[in-house]
Amino acid sequence: MGRWCYSFDEADMRERMPNADLSGDIPYAPNSCSALALAERFHDTYERLAPEHGYDTRPETRDFDPDSPNGRLMVAVCTEIMKPNDLHQVERGTKR
């Protein structure tokens, strides 16, 4: 997945997201995307594609900031998406 897809260890997560609550599970697996990396890649792709789809993004959120409310939400969404059980439940139609 290119330069945005790499694993973060807990120290790197704390450096990148000093105000984040990292007391729970931290999405980490060798040679895979972390939720933070996925959120950053999603954000950059979204910003790049938005004009092609007639959408003008908000100036205050054009730069990804994992400590902003928008950035924290994107990381939280990516964390949920990356949970294997959630994906399995959605595919089976048992979770909405």
MDAnalysis code that builds the backbone (N, CA, C; Angstrom):
import MDAnalysis as mda
import numpy as np

u = mda.Universe.empty(288, n_residues=96, atom_resindex=np.repeat(np.arange(96), 3), trajectory=True)
u.add_TopologyAttr("name", ["N", "CA", "C"] * 96)
u.add_TopologyAttr("resid", np.arange(1, 97))
u.add_TopologyAttr("resname", ["MET", "GLY", "ARG", "TRP", "CYS", "TYR", "SER", "PHE", "ASP", "GLU", "ALA", "ASP", "MET", "ARG", "GLU", "ARG", "MET", "PRO", "ASN", "ALA", "ASP", "LEU", "SER", "GLY", "ASP", "ILE", "PRO", "TYR", "ALA", "PRO", "ASN", "SER", "CYS", "SER", "ALA", "LEU", "ALA", "LEU", "ALA", "GLU", "ARG", "PHE", "HIS", "ASP", "THR", "TYR", "GLU", "ARG", "LEU", "ALA", "PRO", "GLU", "HIS", "GLY", "TYR", "ASP", "THR", "ARG", "PRO", "GLU", "THR", "ARG", "ASP", "PHE", "ASP", "PRO", "ASP", "SER", "PRO", "ASN", "GLY", "ARG", "LEU", "MET", "VAL", "ALA", "VAL", "CYS", "THR", "GLU", "ILE", "MET", "LYS", "PRO", "ASN", "ASP", "LEU", "HIS", "GLN", "VAL", "GLU", "ARG", "GLY", "THR", "LYS", "ARG"])
u.atoms.positions = np.array([
    [0.807, -1.192, 0.000],
    [0.000, 0.000, 0.000],
    [0.853, 1.260, 0.000],
    [2.080, 1.143, -0.290],
    [2.899, 2.327, -0.449],
    [3.403, 2.899, 0.860],
    [3.784, 4.152, 0.807],
    [4.465, 4.775, 1.927],
    [3.572, 5.024, 3.129],
    [2.266, 5.020, 2.964],
    [1.379, 5.296, 4.085],
    [1.061, 4.050, 4.888],
    [1.402, 2.906, 4.398],
    [0.995, 1.678, 5.068],
    [2.197, 1.029, 5.727],
    [2.333, 1.273, 6.995],
    [3.390, 0.647, 7.760],
    [2.941, 0.595, 9.201],
    [3.597, -0.192, 9.979],
    [3.192, -0.385, 11.363],
    [3.827, 0.666, 12.261],
    [3.073, 1.062, 13.268],
    [3.575, 1.949, 14.303],
    [3.689, 1.153, 15.587],
    [4.756, 1.351, 16.320],
    [4.784, 0.751, 17.641],
    [4.165, 1.753, 18.617],
    [3.981, 1.347, 19.847],
    [3.287, 2.195, 20.815],
    [4.007, 3.526, 21.020],
    [5.330, 3.529, 21.048],
    [6.077, 4.776, 21.238],
    [5.816, 5.744, 20.091],
    [5.775, 5.224, 18.858],
    [5.495, 6.069, 17.705],
    [4.065, 6.599, 17.765],
    [3.115, 5.749, 18.158],
    [1.727, 6.191, 18.293],
    [1.638, 7.319, 19.320],
    [2.329, 7.177, 20.449],
    [2.284, 8.205, 21.488],
    [2.912, 9.513, 20.999],
    [3.958, 9.405, 20.196],
    [4.588, 10.609, 19.650],
    [3.655, 11.308, 18.663],
    [3.014, 10.534, 17.793],
    [2.126, 11.102, 16.781],
    [0.797, 11.572, 17.360],
    [0.333, 10.919, 18.440],
    [-0.965, 11.229, 19.026],
    [-0.818, 11.377, 20.531],
    [-0.155, 12.438, 21.002],
    [0.161, 12.546, 22.429],
    [-1.064, 12.609, 23.336],
    [-2.199, 13.033, 22.826],
    [-3.393, 13.157, 23.660],
    [-4.345, 11.977, 23.517],
    [-3.987, 11.003, 22.708],
    [-4.870, 9.867, 22.461],
    [-4.870, 8.898, 23.643],
    [-6.010, 8.254, 23.840],
    [-6.117, 7.215, 24.864],
    [-5.641, 5.909, 24.234],
    [-4.461, 5.469, 24.610],
    [-3.893, 4.245, 24.057],
    [-3.960, 3.104, 25.070],
    [-4.896, 3.203, 26.005],
    [-4.984, 2.174, 27.025],
    [-5.623, 0.889, 26.507],
    [-6.393, 0.976, 25.428],
    [-7.028, -0.205, 24.851],
    [-6.127, -0.852, 23.820],
    [-6.727, -1.629, 22.952],
    [-5.973, -2.292, 21.900],
    [-5.447, -1.276, 20.906],
    [-4.193, -1.418, 20.562],
    [-3.590, -0.578, 19.537],
    [-3.493, -1.418, 18.281],
    [-4.138, -0.967, 17.192],
    [-4.082, -1.769, 15.970],
    [-2.635, -1.882, 15.491],
    [-2.071, -3.024, 15.611],
    [-0.677, -3.222, 15.220],
    [-0.477, -4.662, 14.787],
    [0.097, -4.809, 13.660],
    [0.506, -6.126, 13.198],
    [1.687, -5.906, 12.269],
    [2.713, -6.721, 12.360],
    [3.865, -6.541, 11.481],
    [3.438, -6.532, 10.020],
    [4.015, -5.612, 9.273],
    [3.790, -5.511, 7.821],
    [2.332, -5.248, 7.453],
    [1.619, -4.519, 8.292],
    [0.252, -4.162, 7.951],
    [0.021, -2.699, 8.285],
    [-1.137, -2.213, 7.931],
    [-1.486, -0.830, 8.227],
    [-1.938, -0.683, 9.667],
    [-1.575, 0.412, 10.280],
    [-2.162, 0.774, 11.562],
    [-3.389, 1.629, 11.246],
    [-4.248, 1.809, 12.227],
    [-5.423, 2.654, 12.038],
    [-4.992, 4.080, 11.706],
    [-3.927, 4.544, 12.331],
    [-3.436, 5.889, 12.057],
    [-2.957, 6.006, 10.616],
    [-2.188, 5.029, 10.142],
    [-1.698, 5.063, 8.758],
    [-2.851, 5.002, 7.770],
    [-3.847, 4.163, 8.059],
    [-5.003, 4.066, 7.177],
    [-5.790, 5.371, 7.168],
    [-5.985, 5.985, 8.336],
    [-6.707, 7.257, 8.411],
    [-5.976, 8.346, 7.633],
    [-4.669, 8.373, 7.755],
    [-3.881, 9.380, 7.043],
    [-3.967, 9.160, 5.534],
    [-3.883, 7.916, 5.113],
    [-3.984, 7.617, 3.687],
    [-5.393, 7.930, 3.173],
    [-6.422, 7.553, 3.930],
    [-7.793, 7.856, 3.554],
    [-7.977, 9.359, 3.399],
    [-7.508, 10.122, 4.376],
    [-7.643, 11.573, 4.344],
    [-6.979, 12.167, 3.101],
    [-5.737, 11.769, 2.851],
    [-5.013, 12.321, 1.703],
    [-5.691, 11.959, 0.384],
    [-6.195, 10.735, 0.293],
    [-6.894, 10.306, -0.920],
    [-8.206, 11.068, -1.073],
    [-8.930, 11.238, 0.012],
    [-10.182, 11.980, 0.014],
    [-9.949, 13.414, -0.462],
    [-8.932, 14.058, 0.090],
    [-8.623, 15.436, -0.303],
    [-8.238, 15.520, -1.785],
    [-7.512, 14.534, -2.259],
    [-7.079, 14.533, -3.665],
    [-8.251, 14.319, -4.618],
    [-9.179, 13.439, -4.256],
    [-10.280, 13.095, -5.146],
    [-11.481, 14.037, -5.043],
    [-11.616, 14.752, -3.946],
    [-12.787, 15.600, -3.720],
    [-13.069, 16.558, -4.884],
    [-12.096, 17.301, -5.387],
    [-12.393, 18.233, -6.483],
    [-12.903, 17.542, -7.754],
    [-12.415, 16.321, -8.013],
    [-12.871, 15.586, -9.193],
    [-14.346, 15.207, -9.087],
    [-14.879, 15.227, -7.876],
    [-16.270, 14.845, -7.638],
    [-17.126, 16.050, -7.266],
    [-16.603, 17.231, -7.560],
    [-17.363, 18.448, -7.333],
    [-17.513, 18.833, -5.874],
    [-16.619, 18.372, -5.038],
    [-16.710, 18.658, -3.611],
    [-15.521, 19.488, -3.175],
    [-15.806, 20.566, -2.457],
    [-14.766, 21.436, -1.916],
    [-14.652, 21.167, -0.425],
    [-13.525, 20.623, 0.002],
    [-13.353, 20.281, 1.417],
    [-13.131, 21.543, 2.247],
    [-13.321, 21.403, 3.552],
    [-13.156, 22.542, 4.451],
    [-11.677, 22.879, 4.607],
    [-11.326, 24.140, 4.475],
    [-9.912, 24.541, 4.591],
    [-9.271, 24.118, 5.916],
    [-10.029, 24.159, 7.001],
    [-9.447, 23.853, 8.316],
    [-9.162, 22.370, 8.516],
    [-9.640, 21.507, 7.622],
    [-9.356, 20.072, 7.766],
    [-8.559, 19.519, 6.584],
    [-8.035, 20.373, 5.748],
    [-7.300, 19.892, 4.570],
    [-5.979, 19.225, 4.917],
    [-5.368, 19.635, 6.002],
    [-4.140, 18.976, 6.469],
    [-4.536, 18.001, 7.576],
    [-4.093, 16.751, 7.444],
    [-4.452, 15.744, 8.441],
    [-3.767, 16.041, 9.762],
    [-4.565, 16.111, 10.812],
    [-4.049, 16.320, 12.168],
    [-4.685, 15.265, 13.066],
    [-3.940, 14.240, 13.454],
    [-4.521, 13.163, 14.256],
    [-4.995, 13.601, 15.634],
    [-4.605, 14.788, 16.070],
    [-5.036, 15.280, 17.374],
    [-6.257, 16.190, 17.299],
    [-6.720, 16.500, 16.091],
    [-7.927, 17.313, 15.941],
    [-9.151, 16.418, 16.123],
    [-10.318, 16.996, 16.387],
    [-11.527, 16.167, 16.466],
    [-11.744, 15.350, 15.190],
    [-11.526, 15.949, 14.041],
    [-11.675, 15.251, 12.760],
    [-10.670, 14.100, 12.651],
    [-9.425, 14.351, 13.005],
    [-8.390, 13.321, 12.931],
    [-8.657, 12.178, 13.894],
    [-9.077, 12.503, 15.128],
    [-9.385, 11.454, 16.105],
    [-10.553, 10.597, 15.629],
    [-11.549, 11.241, 15.021],
    [-12.687, 10.487, 14.498],
    [-12.244, 9.565, 13.366],
    [-11.415, 10.058, 12.464],
    [-10.960, 9.221, 11.357],
    [-10.164, 8.019, 11.862],
    [-9.305, 8.218, 12.848],
    [-8.539, 7.100, 13.414],
    [-9.483, 6.117, 14.102],
    [-10.477, 6.632, 14.823],
    [-11.435, 5.758, 15.497],
    [-12.230, 4.933, 14.478],
    [-12.661, 5.565, 13.384],
    [-13.394, 4.848, 12.336],
    [-12.505, 3.762, 11.737],
    [-11.263, 4.084, 11.432],
    [-10.349, 3.100, 10.851],
    [-10.078, 1.967, 11.828],
    [-9.995, 2.287, 13.122],
    [-9.813, 1.244, 14.134],
    [-10.984, 0.275, 14.098],
    [-12.206, 0.799, 14.014],
    [-13.395, -0.057, 13.952],
    [-13.406, -0.897, 12.686],
    [-13.061, -0.278, 11.569],
    [-13.059, -0.993, 10.290],
    [-12.057, -2.138, 10.313],
    [-10.948, -1.942, 10.998],
    [-9.885, -2.936, 10.998],
    [-10.133, -4.096, 11.958],
    [-11.161, -4.016, 12.780],
    [-11.450, -5.102, 13.707],
    [-12.047, -6.272, 12.924],
    [-11.401, -7.420, 12.935],
    [-11.893, -8.560, 12.153],
    [-13.310, -8.978, 12.508],
    [-13.674, -8.981, 13.778],
    [-15.016, -9.402, 14.166],
    [-16.082, -8.464, 13.632],
    [-15.813, -7.159, 13.640],
    [-16.786, -6.213, 13.107],
    [-17.012, -6.445, 11.632],
    [-15.941, -6.650, 10.874],
    [-16.064, -6.877, 9.440],
    [-16.864, -8.142, 9.177],
    [-16.586, -9.191, 9.937],
    [-17.298, -10.451, 9.762],
    [-18.789, -10.265, 10.068],
    [-19.121, -9.517, 11.123],
    [-20.517, -9.299, 11.486],
    [-21.241, -8.473, 10.425],
    [-20.572, -7.480, 9.882],
    [-21.189, -6.657, 8.834],
    [-21.454, -7.508, 7.600],
    [-20.491, -8.344, 7.213],
    [-20.665, -9.203, 6.050],
    [-21.827, -10.160, 6.241],
    [-22.033, -10.648, 7.476],
    [-23.125, -11.589, 7.765],
    [-24.439, -10.859, 8.002],
    [-24.397, -9.531, 8.100],
    [-25.612, -8.759, 8.318],
    [-26.083, -8.749, 9.758],
    [-25.211, -9.092, 10.711],
    [-25.610, -9.106, 12.115],
    [-25.216, -7.852, 12.854],
    [-24.544, -6.934, 12.182],
    [-24.166, -5.670, 12.801],
    [-24.480, -4.551, 11.824],
    [-24.974, -3.478, 12.345],
    [-25.302, -2.318, 11.486],
    [-24.468, -1.134, 11.869],
])
